[in-house]
Amino acid sequence: MASSKYGCGMSEFEPRDWNAYSTDAIIELLETVIEDHREAAAGQGVVLIGHSMGSSLAALLANPRKPQTDLHKHVLGLVGICPTAGQFTPKLVRLMRTGLYIPEFIFDLWRAWDRRGGLESPSVHRFVGANADAESKRLQYLYNYQSKTPVWRRMAWGALPTYSNGVPSGGIASLDVWAGLDIPVFLVGGTDDQVVPPAEVDKIVSVLTGGETEPSPETNGVAKSSGEEAAEANGATGLPHLPRHPKKVVVGMKLPSPAGHGLLYAPPTVPVLAGLISDFLSKHVTGRLSLGWQLQYLCRDGKWDVKNLEKWRAVAPVSGPIGGVFRAIKTLREVDEEHCPRVFVQKWGGIIKDVIDISHDNPVYNPCGLEQGGIHYHKYATLSKVPPNDAEITGFVDLVDKIRADQKEQAKAKGWDEGYAVGVHCHYGFNRTGFLIACYLVERCGFTAKEAIEAFAEARPNGIRHEHFRDRLYVRYSGVKSEA
């Protein structure tokens, strides 16, 4: 919740009036908080991201059904995680309200019974699944324990619509509210969700697309968003367009097991979800939401100014062995006395037989110094700050395959000792270097994405530093098809 006194989590339980927890009251609160932080004078837009009931609140905020403010005019996109279609019949509402009249101490007794077994209790399994990892179960148990019965009862009561002459009003977003959205919408459910059935995604997608149950930008009649078209027109290097009203695009998907209702915070699904959301927003809302673009074009520091030169000097020149194939290195500098080609050949020529330079620009050293010392130099340019794309990954994997095949022949012919390696560097030897090495470990060495990322971090402390690089790895090897 936006307020620190609604009793959620560890916050204080104020106010206690049941009307303060109605959906309309919460919407009004959220509108106030957002408008207090939004730069209205500059026409700043917002993207709403909600989980479970929060998805319904986001849909209500984005729909001009009864505008308490003009906020809906500035909503550029919506992401709903484990969304609910909000279908409450009069009979179901009566039944649920009757249940909520049960005295509080009875609720507390039931919750205590439901928590029997701790991390293996029904209350934990319901949200993250019986086969979830230990950390997901620990987090869920903590969240369940922090949940206050009186707060939950008020929230549940406020989420229900009120019927008058058979017409509902209030409550969480119903299908007609979802149907009124005219913005990019990304809906994600969990295959193992026992709290909100994953089929709810299909219901909402259906009303948003006029009956299409497996939509895509193409089937919705929207081939590309205005942000994407502008990015392509600029060669993905200019200032991406920031539309006032992006074209409507609807994408719905369900993450595979072990994705339950806690997929927003369960460690196995968090990076996949983050990568998918990042892809959708940067493609269909505006390219300015791409973290890679922000790092690439909003960063004011040069690669070799005093600050970054000192940072480069503080980085270890060569990593430990990675997967029995690689050594990650930082770029060499011709004028450096400790990490130039001449010294590098002397120190590492017996181990590193090939160097792949994946930096985009010409190196700040003369590759001939490596070649003359018996280390083969290979240029494979990639852009900084941006995770390599599918074609670049395939090309890198193929290049390493060829290098390794040649190294095996050379090892036999020249009697090399075991442990020879392929060196890879970008600038510092962390993000792009770690990303491509991890890809190779997964595709050729039998690692999972998690194992590859951890193996790189163990050999190269701090590992892949940019979170969006790690997210991209998890998405690529999760089996989930991204829209990007």
C-alpha positions in Angstrom: 0.0 0.0 0.0 1.0 3.6 -0.5 0.2 4.5 3.0 2.5 3.5 5.9 -0.5 3.1 8.2 -2.8 0.6 6.6 -1.5 -2.4 8.6 0.2 -4.2 5.7 3.4 -5.9 6.5 5.1 -4.2 9.5 3.2 -0.9 9.1 0.9 0.5 11.7 -2.8 -0.5 11.7 -4.5 2.9 11.1 -7.2 3.8 10.3 -9.5 1.2 11.6 -12.7 2.3 9.9 -13.8 -0.3 7.5 -14.8 2.3 4.9 -11.2 3.4 4.7 -10.4 0.0 3.1 -13.0 0.2 0.3 -11.6 0.0 -3.2 -12.7 3.6 -3.9 -10.9 4.8 -0.8 -7.7 3.0 -1.8 -8.0 4.3 -5.4 -8.3 7.9 -4.1 -5.3 7.4 -1.9 -3.2 6.0 -4.7 -4.2 8.8 -7.1 -3.2 11.3 -4.4 0.2 9.7 -3.8 1.0 9.3 -7.5 0.0 12.9 -8.3 2.1 14.2 -5.4 5.2 12.5 -7.0 4.4 12.9 -10.7 5.8 15.9 -12.5 2.4 17.1 -13.7 3.7 20.4 -15.2 6.1 18.4 -17.5 3.3 16.1 -18.5 5.1 13.1 -17.0 3.5 9.8 -17.7 3.3 6.7 -15.4 3.4 3.0 -15.9 1.3 1.0 -13.4 2.6 -2.4 -12.1 0.4 -4.4 -9.8 0.3 -7.8 -8.2 -2.9 -9.7 -7.4 -5.3 -7.2 -6.0 -2.9 -4.5 -7.0 -3.5 -5.4 -10.7 -7.1 -4.6 -10.2 -6.3 -1.3 -8.6 -4.0 -0.5 -11.5 -6.8 -1.3 -14.0 -9.2 1.0 -12.1 -6.6 3.8 -12.0 -6.0 3.5 -15.8 -9.7 3.3 -16.7 -11.6 6.6 -17.1 -14.8 5.1 -15.7 -15.3 7.8 -13.1 -12.3 10.1 -13.2 -11.6 11.4 -9.7 -8.6 13.1 -11.3 -7.1 13.2 -14.8 -4.5 10.5 -13.8 -5.8 8.0 -16.3 -4.9 10.4 -19.2 -1.2 10.0 -18.2 -1.1 6.2 -17.7 1.2 4.9 -20.5 1.1 1.2 -19.7 -0.1 -1.4 -17.3 1.5 -4.7 -16.0 -0.7 -7.1 -14.1 1.0 -9.9 -12.2 -1.4 -12.7 -11.1 -4.4 -10.5 -12.1 -8.0 -11.3 -11.2 -11.0 -10.8 -13.5 -13.1 -9.8 -10.5 -16.2 -11.9 -11.3 -18.4 -11.8 -8.2 -22.0 -13.0 -8.5 -24.6 -11.7 -6.0 -24.7 -15.1 -4.4 -20.9 -15.3 -4.1 -20.8 -11.8 -2.6 -23.4 -12.7 0.0 -21.6 -15.9 0.9 -18.2 -14.1 1.3 -19.7 -11.2 3.4 -21.4 -13.8 5.6 -18.0 -15.5 6.1 -16.4 -12.1 7.0 -18.9 -11.7 9.8 -17.2 -14.6 11.7 -15.6 -13.2 14.9 -12.0 -12.2 14.6 -10.7 -14.8 17.2 -12.3 -17.6 15.0 -10.2 -16.3 12.1 -7.1 -16.2 14.2 -7.7 -19.8 15.3 -8.1 -20.9 11.7 -5.0 -19.1 10.6 -3.0 -20.7 13.4 -4.2 -24.1 12.2 -3.4 -23.2 8.6 0.2 -22.3 9.6 0.8 -25.7 11.2 4.1 -27.1 9.7 5.8 -23.8 9.3 7.5 -23.6 6.0 5.6 -26.8 4.9 2.3 -25.5 6.1 -0.8 -25.3 3.8 -0.7 -21.5 4.1 2.8 -21.4 2.6 2.1 -24.1 0.0 -1.0 -22.3 -1.2 1.1 -19.2 -2.3 4.4 -20.7 -3.5 3.7 -24.4 -4.0 4.8 -27.5 -2.1 7.9 -27.9 -4.4 9.1 -24.3 -4.0 12.7 -23.6 -3.0 13.5 -23.0 0.7 14.0 -19.2 0.3 10.6 -18.7 -1.4 8.9 -20.7 1.5 10.8 -18.6 4.1 9.7 -15.4 2.5 6.1 -16.5 2.2 6.0 -17.7 5.8 7.3 -14.3 6.9 4.7 -12.5 4.8 1.8 -14.7 6.1 3.0 -14.2 9.7 3.1 -10.4 9.3 -0.4 -10.3 7.8 -2.9 -9.0 10.3 -6.4 -10.6 10.5 -8.3 -7.3 10.9 -6.5 -5.8 8.0 -7.1 -8.8 5.8 -10.9 -8.8 6.7 -11.2 -5.1 5.8 -9.4 -5.5 2.6 -11.5 -8.5 1.6 -14.7 -6.7 2.5 -13.7 -3.6 0.5 -12.8 -5.6 -2.5 -16.4 -6.9 -2.9 -18.9 -5.1 -5.0 -22.2 -3.8 -3.7 -25.3 -4.9 -5.6 -28.3 -2.6 -6.0 -31.2 -3.9 -8.1 -28.8 -6.4 -9.6 -26.3 -3.8 -10.6 -22.8 -4.0 -9.0 -20.8 -1.0 -7.9 -17.4 -0.6 -6.2 -15.1 -3.5 -5.5 -12.1 -4.6 -7.5 -11.9 -4.3 -11.3 -14.4 -6.4 -13.2 -14.0 -7.5 -16.8 -15.8 -4.5 -18.1 -13.2 -2.3 -16.3 -10.4 -4.3 -17.9 -12.1 -4.1 -21.3 -12.1 -0.3 -21.2 -8.3 0.0 -21.2 -6.7 1.4 -24.3 -3.0 1.2 -23.5 -0.2 -1.4 -23.7 -1.2 -4.2 -21.2 1.1 -7.0 -20.1 -0.5 -9.8 -18.0 1.5 -12.6 -16.3 0.1 -15.5 -14.4 1.7 -18.5 -12.7 1.0 -22.0 -13.8 1.0 -23.3 -10.2 -1.0 -20.4 -8.8 -3.6 -21.7 -6.3 -4.8 -18.3 -5.1 -5.7 -16.7 -8.5 -6.2 -19.3 -11.2 -3.9 -18.7 -14.2 -7.0 -18.9 -16.4 -7.9 -15.4 -15.2 -5.2 -14.1 -17.5 -7.0 -15.6 -20.5 -10.4 -14.1 -19.4 -8.9 -10.6 -19.2 -7.0 -11.0 -22.4 -10.1 -12.1 -24.2 -12.1 -9.0 -23.3 -9.1 -6.8 -24.1 -8.7 -8.3 -27.6 -12.3 -9.0 -28.5 -12.2 -12.7 -28.0 -8.6 -13.6 -28.9 -7.3 -15.9 -26.3 -3.7 -16.2 -27.5 -3.0 -12.6 -28.5 0.2 -11.0 -29.8 0.9 -7.6 -31.2 0.4 -9.0 -34.7 -3.0 -10.6 -34.0 -4.2 -7.4 -32.3 -3.5 -5.5 -35.5 -0.6 -3.6 -33.9 2.7 -4.6 -35.5 4.9 -2.2 -33.7 4.5 0.4 -31.0 5.4 4.0 -31.7 8.3 3.8 -29.4 9.7 0.8 -31.3 9.2 2.4 -34.7 11.1 5.5 -33.5 13.9 3.4 -32.0 14.3 1.6 -35.4 14.3 4.9 -37.3 17.1 6.1 -35.1 19.0 2.9 -35.5 18.4 2.3 -31.8 21.0 4.9 -31.0 18.9 8.2 -30.9 16.5 9.5 -28.4 13.6 7.1 -28.3 10.1 8.6 -28.9 8.0 9.2 -25.8 4.4 8.9 -26.9 1.6 10.6 -25.0 -0.6 7.6 -25.7 1.2 4.4 -26.8 -0.7 2.1 -29.1 -2.8 -0.6 -27.5 -0.9 -3.9 -27.3 -2.1 -6.8 -25.2 0.2 -9.7 -24.2 -0.7 -12.4 -21.8 1.5 -15.3 -20.6 1.8 -17.9 -17.9 5.1 -18.7 -16.4 5.8 -22.4 -16.1 6.3 -24.3 -12.8 7.4 -23.4 -10.1 5.5 -20.1 -10.7 2.8 -19.7 -8.1 1.1 -16.7 -6.6 4.3 -15.5 -5.1 6.1 -15.3 -8.5 6.7 -11.6 -7.8 9.1 -12.3 -5.0 10.1 -16.0 -5.3 13.8 -16.0 -6.2 13.5 -18.5 -9.1 10.9 -16.4 -11.0 11.9 -12.8 -10.0 14.7 -12.4 -12.7 12.5 -14.0 -15.4 9.6 -11.7 -14.6 11.8 -8.6 -14.4 13.3 -9.4 -17.8 9.9 -9.9 -19.4 8.5 -6.7 -17.9 11.6 -4.7 -19.1 11.2 -6.1 -22.6 7.5 -5.3 -22.8 7.8 -1.7 -21.5 10.9 -0.8 -23.6 9.3 -2.2 -26.8 5.7 -1.2 -26.4 5.7 1.9 -24.2 9.0 3.7 -25.0 12.6 2.7 -25.6 13.6 5.2 -22.8 12.5 2.5 -20.3 15.4 0.3 -21.6 18.0 0.2 -18.9 20.6 -0.5 -21.5 19.7 2.7 -23.4 19.8 4.7 -20.2 23.2 3.4 -19.2 24.5 3.9 -22.7 23.3 7.4 -23.5 22.6 9.1 -20.2 25.9 8.3 -18.6 28.2 11.3 -18.5 31.5 9.6 -17.8 34.0 8.8 -20.5 35.6 5.4 -20.6 39.1 6.7 -19.9 38.5 9.8 -17.7 40.4 9.9 -14.5 37.6 8.4 -12.5 37.1 5.4 -14.8 40.8 4.8 -15.3 41.2 4.4 -11.5 38.2 2.1 -11.5 39.8 0.0 -14.3 43.1 -0.2 -12.4 41.3 -1.5 -9.3 39.8 -4.4 -11.3 41.7 -7.7 -11.2 43.3 -8.3 -14.6 42.4 -12.0 -15.0 39.7 -14.1 -13.4 40.0 -17.7 -12.1 39.1 -20.6 -14.5 35.4 -20.6 -15.6 33.8 -23.8 -16.6 37.1 -25.3 -17.7 37.0 -23.1 -20.8 37.3 -19.4 -20.1 39.3 -16.7 -18.2 37.5 -13.3 -18.0 40.0 -10.4 -18.4 39.8 -6.6 -18.4 40.8 -4.8 -21.6 44.6 -4.4 -21.9 46.1 -0.9 -22.3 49.2 -0.3 -24.4 50.6 2.3 -22.0 49.9 0.4 -18.8 53.0 -1.1 -17.2 51.2 -4.1 -15.6 48.4 -5.0 -18.1 49.7 -4.4 -21.6 50.2 -7.0 -24.3 53.9 -7.5 -23.6 53.4 -8.2 -19.9 50.2 -10.2 -20.5 52.0 -12.6 -22.8 54.7 -13.2 -20.3 52.3 -13.8 -17.4 49.5 -15.6 -19.1 50.7 -16.9 -22.5 51.1 -20.4 -21.1 47.4 -20.6 -20.2 45.4 -18.1 -22.3 45.9 -19.1 -25.9 43.2 -17.0 -27.5 41.7 -13.6 -26.6 38.2 -12.6 -27.8 37.8 -8.8 -27.7 34.0 -8.1 -27.5 34.4 -4.3 -27.0 32.7 -2.2 -29.7 35.5 0.3 -30.4 39.1 -0.3 -31.5 41.1 -1.6 -28.5 43.4 0.7 -26.5 46.2 -1.7 -27.1 47.9 -3.1 -30.2 46.7 -6.7 -30.8 49.9 -7.4 -32.7 51.6 -7.6 -29.3 49.4 -10.6 -28.4 49.9 -12.3 -31.8 53.6 -11.9 -31.7 53.6 -13.6 -28.3 51.7 -16.6 -29.6 48.2 -15.5 -28.3 45.6 -15.4 -31.1 43.4 -12.2 -31.1 39.8 -12.3 -32.2 37.6 -9.2 -32.6 33.9 -9.7 -31.9 32.3 -6.3 -31.4 29.2 -5.8 -29.1 27.6 -2.7 -27.7 28.2 -1.7 -24.1 25.4 -1.6 -21.6 23.1 -3.7 -23.8 22.8 -7.5 -23.5 23.9 -9.2 -26.7 21.0 -10.2 -29.0 20.3 -13.7 -30.2 22.4 -13.4 -33.4 25.4 -12.1 -31.3 25.0 -14.9 -28.8 24.9 -17.5 -31.6 27.9 -15.9 -33.3 29.9 -15.9 -30.1 29.1 -19.6 -29.3 30.2 -20.6 -32.8 33.4 -18.6 -32.5 34.3 -20.3 -29.2 33.5 -23.7 -30.7 36.0 -23.0 -33.5 38.6 -21.7 -31.2 38.3 -24.7 -28.9 38.5 -27.1 -31.8 41.7 -25.4 -32.9 43.1 -25.3 -29.4 42.6 -29.1 -29.1 44.6 -29.7 -32.3 47.3 -27.2 -31.1 47.5 -28.9 -27.7 48.2 -32.3 -29.4 50.7 -30.9 -31.8 52.6 -28.7 -29.3 52.1 -30.7 -26.1 50.3 -28.1 -24.2 49.5 -28.8 -20.5 45.9 -29.1 -19.4 44.1 -25.9 -18.3 44.6 -23.8 -21.4 41.8 -21.3 -21.8 40.0 -18.7 -24.0 40.3 -15.1 -22.6 37.3 -12.8 -23.1 37.1 -9.1 -22.4 34.9 -6.1 -23.0 36.0 -3.1 -20.9 36.2 -4.2 -17.4 35.3 -7.9 -18.1 32.1 -8.2 -16.1 28.8 -7.6 -17.8 29.1 -8.4 -21.6 31.9 -10.7 -20.8 30.0 -12.6 -18.1 26.9 -12.6 -20.2 28.4 -14.3 -23.2 30.5 -16.7 -21.1 27.3 -17.7 -19.3 25.5 -18.3 -22.6 28.3 -20.6 -23.7 28.3 -22.5 -20.4 24.5 -23.1 -20.7 24.4 -24.0 -24.4 27.6 -26.1 -24.5 28.6 -27.2 -21.0 25.3 -28.2 -19.4 25.0 -25.4 -16.9 21.7 -23.9 -15.9 21.4 -20.1 -16.1 21.7 -19.8 -12.3 24.8 -22.1 -12.2 26.5 -20.2 -15.0 25.9 -16.8 -13.4 27.2 -18.2 -10.1 30.2 -19.9 -11.7 31.2 -16.6 -13.3 30.8 -14.6 -10.1 32.9 -17.1 -8.1 35.8 -16.8 -10.6 35.2 -13.0 -11.1 34.0 -11.6 -7.8 31.0 -9.3 -8.1 30.1 -11.2 -11.3 27.7 -9.8 -13.8 27.0 -6.4 -12.3 24.1 -5.1 -14.4 20.8 -6.7 -13.2 19.2 -6.4 -16.6 22.0 -8.6 -18.0 21.2 -11.3 -15.5 17.5 -11.0 -16.1 18.0 -11.5 -19.8 19.9 -14.7 -19.1 17.2 -16.1 -16.9 14.5 -15.2 -19.5 16.5 -16.7 -22.4 17.0 -20.0 -20.7 13.7 -20.2 -18.8 11.8 -21.6 -21.8 9.5 -18.5 -21.8 9.3 -16.7 -25.1 9.8 -13.0 -24.6 8.2 -10.3 -26.8 11.5 -8.5 -27.2 
